[in-house]
Amino acid sequence: MECEIGTDWSIDEKALLEVKKDGYLESPRMQTTIPGVEFYYIRIEGSNPFKFFNNATFDLFVKTDTPLRARCTFSVPSANFSKTFTYDYDDDKKNGHAFSLNFIERKSFFEAKNKYFQNGKLTLQLRGTFKLHIIDETEQDTLSHILWKRDDKDFTIQTEDKDIRAHKFVLRVRSPVFAAMFDSGMKEAEESKVKIEGFSYKVVKAAIEFCYDVKNGCNYCSAYVIQHLVKKLSPDKVCSIANASIETNADKLRLCCMNYLIKSLKDSITVTEVDSLDIDFKSELVNKAFRHRT
């Protein structure tokens, strides 16, 4: 999954010169439609002469709980400066993980002839993409994992002529859809089995394993199911999937739908059933779509 990012940040030359030793200025924090990415922002070092061999530096900080790859370009149009970089961010930093670009001797940075500052302002542009990477996690021997191994399961899910067994009480706790089925007196609840169509055996099994937090962990299984659903996104299905993600509190799938719709708007692709979108979701979509048009 990939998301475009970008911002134009105007920095006052006087404010930057007044930054104390080891100090810096930060841009506003910005959000993305990539699941697991909390925010990103730019930081520019002050006038500390001891860091990075007296070079000026731009930093791109990203706060994420999932690994991702950034391919971005820092540029200052007035100085005809542009630098592209690729960097892999991980989730091991409490306050964000940074890529640092030291690009010019600090004294030269402030010299008028180099044109980094125009009328006392530096205009720094950032353009690029974040691409999500899903990695396997180590399986944990949790209570749910132990339950998954037991032979006393009392409910059957049928798909592609294969059976997947599970415990009703686990499905009830983890899925409001199954809870509603069991409480409704439907035939499936009485017969203790349900047939699921439209999804492969692997996807359905991964979804049930997700309920038990097993097989490479909850994050892997949920990501596996999300990847399958993302492949199903299309102009005539994305709105219904987006609404379903809201109803089931599937936040990562919701963000995937948001990202798809933003790209559709940018590419002038007609999407059906837009009027059916959740009101709050639609409002957020409009705000983010305009931000991503920078």
C-alpha positions in Angstrom: 0.0 0.0 0.0 1.3 3.4 -1.0 0.4 7.0 0.0 1.6 10.3 -1.4 2.9 12.9 1.1 3.9 16.5 0.7 4.1 19.9 2.3 5.5 23.4 1.8 7.1 24.8 5.0 8.1 28.4 5.4 10.8 29.1 7.9 11.8 32.5 9.2 15.6 33.1 8.8 15.8 35.2 12.0 14.0 32.5 14.0 16.4 29.9 12.7 19.5 32.0 13.5 18.2 32.5 17.0 17.9 28.7 17.7 20.2 27.8 20.6 22.9 25.2 20.5 21.5 21.7 19.7 18.2 23.3 19.0 15.9 23.0 16.0 12.6 24.1 14.5 9.8 21.7 13.7 7.0 21.9 11.1 3.4 21.1 11.9 2.7 17.4 12.3 0.9 15.8 9.4 -1.1 12.7 9.0 -1.3 10.1 6.2 -3.8 7.5 5.1 -1.3 4.7 5.7 -2.5 2.4 8.5 -0.2 2.5 11.5 1.5 5.8 10.7 0.6 8.2 13.4 2.2 11.4 11.9 5.2 12.8 10.2 7.0 16.2 10.3 10.1 18.0 9.2 12.8 19.3 11.5 15.6 21.7 10.6 18.7 22.2 12.7 19.6 25.6 14.1 23.1 27.2 14.1 24.9 24.5 16.1 28.5 24.5 14.7 29.4 21.1 16.2 26.9 18.8 14.5 27.3 16.9 11.2 30.6 18.6 10.5 29.1 22.1 10.5 26.5 21.2 7.8 22.9 22.3 7.6 20.5 19.4 8.0 16.9 18.6 7.2 15.3 15.7 9.2 12.1 13.8 8.3 10.6 12.3 11.4 7.9 9.6 11.2 6.0 8.1 14.1 4.9 4.6 13.0 4.0 1.3 14.5 4.5 -0.6 11.3 7.6 -0.7 9.0 7.4 1.5 5.9 9.6 2.8 3.1 9.8 6.5 2.3 10.9 7.8 -1.1 11.0 11.5 -0.8 12.5 14.7 -2.2 13.5 17.8 -0.2 13.8 20.9 -2.4 14.3 24.6 -2.0 13.2 26.2 -5.4 14.8 29.6 -4.8 18.2 27.9 -4.5 17.6 25.4 -7.2 18.3 22.7 -4.6 16.7 19.2 -4.8 17.7 16.0 -3.1 15.9 12.6 -3.3 16.3 9.8 -0.8 14.9 6.4 0.1 14.8 5.4 3.7 13.2 2.5 5.7 11.4 3.4 8.9 10.7 1.0 11.6 8.7 1.0 14.9 11.4 1.0 17.5 11.4 4.8 18.3 9.0 6.1 20.9 8.8 9.6 19.5 9.5 9.0 15.9 12.3 7.7 13.6 14.3 10.3 11.6 16.2 10.4 8.3 18.7 13.3 8.4 19.9 15.0 5.2 23.0 17.2 5.7 23.5 19.0 2.5 25.5 22.2 2.7 28.1 23.9 4.9 26.1 25.9 7.5 27.8 29.2 6.7 27.0 28.9 3.0 23.4 28.0 3.9 22.8 31.5 5.3 24.8 33.5 2.6 22.5 35.6 0.5 24.2 34.7 -2.8 23.1 31.0 -2.4 19.4 32.1 -2.4 18.1 29.7 0.3 16.4 32.6 1.9 14.2 35.0 0.0 12.9 38.1 1.9 14.0 36.5 5.1 12.1 33.3 4.5 13.2 29.7 3.6 10.6 27.8 1.7 11.3 24.0 2.1 9.2 21.6 0.0 8.7 17.9 0.7 7.2 15.5 -1.9 7.2 11.8 -1.9 5.5 8.5 -0.9 5.2 6.2 2.0 4.9 2.5 1.2 3.7 0.1 3.8 5.7 -3.1 4.5 4.0 -6.0 6.3 6.3 -8.4 8.1 5.7 -11.7 9.9 5.7 -11.6 13.7 6.8 -14.4 16.1 4.0 -16.7 17.1 3.1 -16.3 20.8 1.8 -19.2 23.0 -1.1 -17.3 24.4 -4.4 -18.6 25.8 -6.1 -18.0 22.5 -3.3 -20.0 20.8 -3.9 -22.9 23.2 -7.6 -22.8 22.5 -7.0 -22.9 18.8 -5.1 -26.2 19.2 -7.9 -27.9 21.2 -10.3 -30.4 19.6 -13.5 -29.3 21.4 -14.5 -26.6 18.9 -18.3 -26.4 18.4 -18.9 -24.4 15.3 -18.0 -25.0 11.6 -17.2 -22.5 8.9 -17.4 -23.9 5.4 -15.6 -22.4 2.4 -14.4 -23.9 -0.9 -15.7 -27.4 0.3 -13.4 -27.3 3.3 -14.3 -27.0 7.0 -12.7 -24.7 9.6 -13.6 -25.4 13.2 -13.9 -22.8 15.9 -15.4 -22.1 19.4 -18.7 -20.2 19.4 -17.6 -18.2 22.5 -14.4 -17.1 20.8 -16.2 -16.0 17.7 -18.9 -14.2 19.8 -16.3 -12.2 21.7 -14.2 -11.3 18.7 -16.8 -10.7 16.0 -20.1 -8.6 16.4 -21.3 -10.3 13.2 -21.0 -13.8 14.7 -22.4 -12.5 18.0 -25.5 -11.2 16.2 -25.9 -14.5 14.3 -25.7 -16.6 17.5 -28.3 -14.4 19.3 -30.7 -14.2 16.4 -31.8 -17.8 16.3 -30.8 -18.1 12.6 -30.5 -21.6 11.0 -26.7 -21.3 11.1 -26.7 -20.8 14.9 -29.0 -23.8 15.4 -27.0 -26.0 13.1 -23.7 -24.7 14.4 -22.3 -24.1 10.9 -22.2 -21.3 8.3 -21.1 -21.3 4.6 -18.9 -18.3 3.5 -18.6 -17.6 -0.2 -16.6 -15.0 -2.2 -13.4 -15.6 -0.2 -10.7 -18.2 -0.5 -10.1 -20.8 2.1 -6.8 -19.2 3.0 -8.4 -15.8 3.7 -11.3 -17.2 5.7 -8.9 -19.4 7.8 -6.7 -16.3 8.4 -9.7 -14.4 9.6 -10.6 -17.1 12.0 -7.0 -17.4 13.2 -7.2 -13.6 13.8 -9.9 -14.3 16.3 -7.5 -16.6 18.2 -4.4 -14.3 17.8 -2.4 -17.2 16.2 -0.2 -17.9 13.2 2.3 -15.1 13.1 0.3 -13.0 15.4 -2.9 -10.9 15.2 -1.3 -8.1 13.2 -0.1 -10.5 10.5 -3.5 -12.2 10.1 -5.5 -9.0 10.1 -3.0 -7.6 7.5 -3.5 -10.7 5.4 -7.3 -10.3 5.4 -6.9 -6.5 4.7 -4.6 -7.2 1.8 -7.2 -9.5 0.3 -10.0 -6.9 0.7 -7.8 -4.1 -0.7 -7.4 -6.2 -3.8 -11.2 -6.2 -4.0 -11.4 -2.4 -3.9 -13.0 -1.0 -7.0 -15.0 2.2 -7.9 -18.3 0.3 -7.3 -17.3 -1.5 -4.1 -15.0 0.9 -2.1 -17.9 2.8 -0.5 -19.6 -0.3 0.8 -16.3 -1.7 2.1 -15.5 1.7 3.7 -18.9 1.7 5.5 -18.4 -1.9 6.7 -14.9 -1.1 8.0 -16.5 1.7 10.1 -19.3 -0.5 11.4 -16.8 -3.2 12.5 -14.1 -0.8 13.8 -11.6 -2.1 11.3 -9.4 1.0 11.4 -6.7 -0.2 9.0 -9.1 -1.3 6.4 -10.9 2.1 6.8 -7.6 3.9 6.1 -7.0 1.7 3.0 -10.4 2.7 1.7 -9.6 6.4 2.4 -6.3 6.1 0.5 -8.1 4.5 -2.5 -10.7 7.2 -2.6 -8.1 10.0 -2.4 -6.3 8.4 -5.3 -9.5 8.1 -7.3 -10.3 11.7 -6.8 -6.8 12.7 -7.9 -7.1 10.5 -11.0 -10.6 11.7 -11.8 -12.0 8.2 -11.5 -15.8 8.0 -11.0 -16.8 6.2 -7.8 -20.3 4.9 -7.3 -22.5 5.2 -4.1 -20.5 8.1 -2.7 -23.7 9.5 -1.2 -23.9 6.4 1.0 -20.6 7.0 2.7 -20.6 7.6 6.5 -21.0 11.4 7.1 -17.9 11.7 9.3 -15.8 9.6 6.9 -16.9 11.7 3.9 -15.9 14.9 5.7 -12.5 13.5 6.6 -12.1 12.4 3.0 -12.7 15.9 1.6 -10.2 17.4 4.1 -7.5 14.9 3.4 -8.0 15.0 -0.4 -7.5 18.7 -0.5 -4.3 18.4 1.7 -2.9 15.8 -0.7 -3.4 18.1 -3.7 -0.4 20.2 -2.6 
